[in-house]
Amino acid sequence: MKQLLTMAYRGLGRNRRRSFLSALALGLGVALLLMMAAFVEGEMRNALALSIRLESGHLQVRARGYDGAATSLAWEDLVDDPMTIAGQIAALEPVRTTTPRLYASGILLSGDESLGVRILGIDPASGASAVYQELLDGAWLDPDDREGVLIGAPLAAKRNLAAGDRVTLLVNTANGDIDEQPFVVRGVYTTHTPTHDQRTVLMPLSKAQAITQVGDRASVVWVELDDMFQAEAVAAALISDRLEVQTWQQMNALYLEVESYANAMMAVFYVIVLAITATVVVNAMVMAVFERTREIGILAAIGMKERRILALFLTEAFLLALGGVGIGLLLGGLGVYYLSAHGVYLGNMVADMGLTGFVMGDRIYGYLTARDAVTLIVAAFVVTLLASLYPAILAARMEPVRALHGGEAG
């Protein structure tokens, strides 16, 4: 084995420039795929984490049959006495915080312009509301505030609103009517999630209950756990006849399906990109075979078996792949570090495109898993070695006499 490695190294050294460029081509392909894998994984992790923080929580306790997408305010679709239920849930050991929330649909009027929004009634004193406490303007809500609201930064920018401005909200009520009331913008918040912030108006839970005429009821009891993977165990402990419990996996099933689909697409993309870069290695190997025809003939004449010659050229391919993967890990590692530390700033681009089905932040950070890195490295070696079989077999099948005279494979 040592002899093969020595001979393969010397063979590559015959044309160092070509060998380096071949390894560099493979390295650039590996680096590109490392950064793409980190970007896709980071995007999916970020979207899921934001959805849990802003939308689903780790658990939601709801009335049976409640449809979150419809934001129903019918009394039979709401949770009765949610503060008592929240207090009982908070006593469970795995629970970090829990709070009632009320969702309603409405229209925000500012001057001559109107915009459809989602009203979110929150408990300003709850730790679960901390995600909204990064204010760019104004002050936080008071639990007893009867005319104040918070609006997201994208909404404020779009409607040229600031703290202290007055707006009017038309809100659907439990009996199917529409209630119209004036409000004062107390502040402008940001969660760095434009798709969420541009359509969500916050108000104290008590005021949201009053304007929607639902009494002491809430849409859900929102639960955050210390360990998200205990969600199913806690959900089992909360089962009752009149309430249902949804886990974060159930509420974010679409995200998990998209992540699985994205991983499958990335696997296909790995093969395509690596196959393209491997052709550079193959071309270099084929040129090396024809340039070293006499050498191959001499090796065969002195007794080197076909499988030994085959192994020699595959070893050269392995060394090229090793160099290419090394270059790829160096360049790709730098790229992944940049993505992880600084991310890619998207701003309001996703929101401006109207993609409201997913919760996406204004910046995507890379995240490279060990599984993705190992899979890519193994794939690079496998694809390169498989592609190098042709020139290796070409060399192994050369007949000694014809090869000594500069002939080609028989």
N, C-alpha and C positions, 0 to 999 in steps of 0.2 A: 504493500500500500504506500509506503514511504517513497519507493522508487517511482510509482505512478505519479504521486504528487510532485516530485522533483521534475520529472519529465514534462508533466502538464504545465508546471510553472515556467519552465524554460521555453516550452512551445508558445505560451502566451507572450513571453518576453521577446520573441522574434519580431513582433510588430506591436510595440507597446502603445503606440498612438491608437491603432485600431482596437486593441483590447480595452484601452481606457474609455474610448468613445462608446464601445458596446456596453461596458459596465455602467457608464454614465446614463445611457438611454434607459437601461433597466432601472437604474436608481431614480431617475426623474419620474418614471411611471410609478414606482413604489411610493415615492414621496407624495405624488399627487393623490394616490389612493389613500394614504394615511391621513392626509388632511381632509379628504372628502368623507372618509369614515368618521373622523372626529367631528366634522361639521354636522353630518346627518344625525349621529348619536347625540351630540350636544343639543341640536334643535329639538329632537323628540323628548329628551330628558327635561329640557327647559319648558317645553309646552306642557308636559304632564305635571311638572312641579307647579307651574303657574295655575293650571286648571284646579289642582288640589287646593292651593292657597286661596284662590279667588272665587272658585265656583262650587266645587263639590265638597271640600273638606275630606277627611278620612272616612267619615260616616255622615249620613243624613237620616234623621228620623222623620217620617212623613205619615200623613194619613194614607190609608190604603187607596190606591187608584189615583193618587196625585200625579199629574203630568207636569213636570218642571218646565217643559218647553212651552206649554200653554199658559203658564202663570195664572192658573185658575184661582179666583177669589171666592168661589162658592164655599159656604161654611163647611159642607160635608167633605171638602177637599183639603181643609186646613187642620192644623194641630191645635186642639183645645188646651188651654192653660199651659202654654209652652215653657213659661218660667219655672213652674214646678217640675216639669219633665227634665228641663235642663239641669236643675239642681240635683235631681236624682242621678242623672248620668254623670255629673261632675264628681260624684262620690266614688265612682269606680276608679280603681288604681291606675289603669293604663291611660286614662283620659287626662289630657293637658288642659283643654279648655272647651267649653261648649256654650252656645248662644242661640237664641231664636232669631230667625230672619224672615222677613216678609218681602215677597217679590210681587210687583205689579207693573203693568205696561202703561205708558202715558205718552204725552206729547209736550215738549218744551217749547214755549213761545217766547221769542226775544225780538222785540221790534215787529217787523213785518215777516219774520222768518219763523218757521216751525221745524221741529225735528223729533222723530220718534225716539223715545228713550225707555230704559228700564228703571223703574223705581226700586231701590233696595233699602228696606228699613233695617237698620242695625242698632245694636246697643252700643253707644259710643264708649261706655265704660268697660266693655268686655275686651279681654286680651285678643280675642279673635278679630277685632277690628283694627289691630295695630298695623296690618298690611296697608291700610288706607291713610295712615297718619303722616306720610311724607307730603307736606304741604308746600306748594310753590308760592302761594299767596293766601292771606287771610288767616283764620283761626279754626281750630277743631270744633266739632259740634258739641253742644251741651245736651245731655239726655232729655231735658225738659224744654228744649227749643221748639217752638210751635210754628216758626215761619222761616227757619234757616235750612239750607241745603248745601251740600258739597258737590262740585262738578269736576270731571276729569280734565286734565290739561288739554288733550286734543279737542274736546268739546268747547272749552273756553277759548282756545285759539280759533276754532272754526267760526264761532259766533261772536268773537271779540268781546268776551265777558271777563270780568275781574271781580275780586271780593268787594262786596258792597252793592253790586248791581242787582237790579230787580228782574225777575223772570216770572212767567206764569206757567203753571203746570196743569194740564188736563189729564186726570187720572181715572182709570176704570175703577168702579166700585163693586162691592159684593152683590148688589142687586141689579147689576147690569147697566147702571147709569154712568154718567161721566161727571166728575166733580172738578170744577175749575177754581184754583186758588193762587194768589200771588205769593212769591217766596223771595227771600233775600239770599244771594250767593254769599255764604259765610267764608268759603275758601275754595281753593283749587288744589286738588290732590293729584298725585301720580303714583301708579304702581309700575310704571315703565312697561305697560302693556296696552298699547294704543287700541287694540281691538276690543278690549274691555272698557277702558277709560272713556272712550268717545261716546259710549251709549249708556253709561251707568250713572245715575244720580242718587246720591246718598242723602238720607234723612233719618232722624231718630225713629226707632221702632214705634214708640207711642204715637208719634205724629202720623207715620205711615198707616198704623192701624186705624187711626181716627179718620183720615181722608178716604181710605178705602172702605170704611164702615164694616170692618170684620170683627170688631170687639176685641176681646182678649185672645186673639188667635194669631198663628204665624204659619207661613208656608212650610218651613222646615225647622228642625232643631239641628244646627250645624255643629259637628263634633270634630275636634282635632286631637290626635293621639300622640303619645310619646314615641310609639313605634308603629309606623303605618302598616306593618305586616301582622299586627294583632287585630286588624280590622274585623276579620271574620269571626274571631273568638268573641270580641266585644259585641258584635252584631247578634250573635247567638244568644247572648245574655240579655238582650234588649227586646227580644221578640214578644209581641203581644197580639191580641185579637184585633184591635182597632188601629194599630200602627204597623208600618213596615219600616225596615231598616235597609238602606242601600249602602254598600261599601264603595270605596273609591275605585275598585276594579270594575264594578258594575256600571258606575256613572261615567267612567272614562274608557269604556270598552272600545270606542272608536279610535282613541289614541293608541291603544295597545295593538289594535288590528293594523293601523297605519304603520306602526313601528315594525311589526312583523313583515309587512309588505315591503317596507323600505329596506330591511335587512336582506330580503330575498333579491331585490333589485340590485343592491350593492354587490352581492355575490356574483351576479351575472356581469356586472360592470367590472369587477375584479378580473374576471377571466378575459373579457374583451380587451381591456387596457394592457394587461400583462401579455396577452397573445400578440398584440401589436408591437410592444417593446421587445418581445422575445424574437420577433423576426429579424431584428437588428443583430442579435446574438447569432442566430442561425446563419445569416448572410456572412458574418465574420468567420464562423466555423467552416462554412463551405469554401470560402476563399482560402482559409488556412489549409484545408484538405488538398486543394489543387496546387497550392504553392509548395506543399511538402510531399508531393507524390513520390519523389525519389527516396526521401527519408522513410516513408511508409513502406516502400518496396524493400529497402534495406532491412527494416525491422522484421518484415515478414520473411525475408530470405534467411535471416539468422535464427529463425525459429519462433518468433513471437506469434502466438495464436490470434485468431480473429477476435475472440472474445476479449483478449488482452488489449488489442488495438481499439476495440470498441470502448473498453473501460477507460483507455487513455484519453480519448476525445470527450467522453462523458465527464471525466474528471476535469478537463479544461473548461467544459460548460459549467460544471459545479463551481469552479473557482471564479469564473465570470459572474455567476449568479451571486456568489458570496460577496464579491466586490460591489456588485450592483445593489444588493440588499443593504450592505454597509453604507453606501452613499445615500440610498433612499432613507435609511433610518436617521442619518445625520441631518439631511435636508428636511425630511418630513418631520423629524423631532422638533426642529426649529420652528417649522410652520405650525405644528400642533401647539407648541408652547405659546406662540403669538395668539392663536385662536383661543386658547384657554385663558390667557391673561387679559387680552384686550377685546376679543370677540369681533364680530362683524356688525357694525351699526346699521340697522334697517330704518330707524325712525318710525314715521307713520306710514311707511310704504305699504305694509300689509293691510292696515286699516283703510288707506286710501283706495286700495284695489277692491275693497268691499268683501274681503274674506273674513267674515265674522263667525264662521263655524268653528274655528280653532282659536284658542287663546295663545297668542304669540307675543313675546316681549319685543322691545325696541332694539335689543341687541342679542345676538346669538353667540354663545360661547362654545368652543370646541370641547369635546370630551372623548378621549380615546380609551377604549377598554382593552384590557390585556387579551381578551378573546379575539377582538378585531385585529390587533397587532400580530398575534401569533398566526391567525388564519391567513393574513396577508403575506407574512413571511413564508409560510409553508407553501402557499399558492404560487408565490414567485419562484421558488425552487422547483416545484413540480412542473409548472408550465414551461420553464426554461429547459429543464432536462428532457421533457417530452418533445419539445420543439427541436432539441439538439440530437435526437435519435437519428434523424435522416442523415446529417453529415457524418455522424459517428459510424453508422452502418455503411455509408459510402466509402469511408476510409477502410473499414474492416474487410470489405469484399474486394478490395483491389488485389489483383493477381500479382505476385512478386515480379515476374519477368516483365510484364507490361508496365508495371509501376516503375521499375528501374530504367526503363526506356522512355519515361515521361508519359506513359499511357494513362487511360482513365479506368474507371471501375468496369468490371466485366458484367 
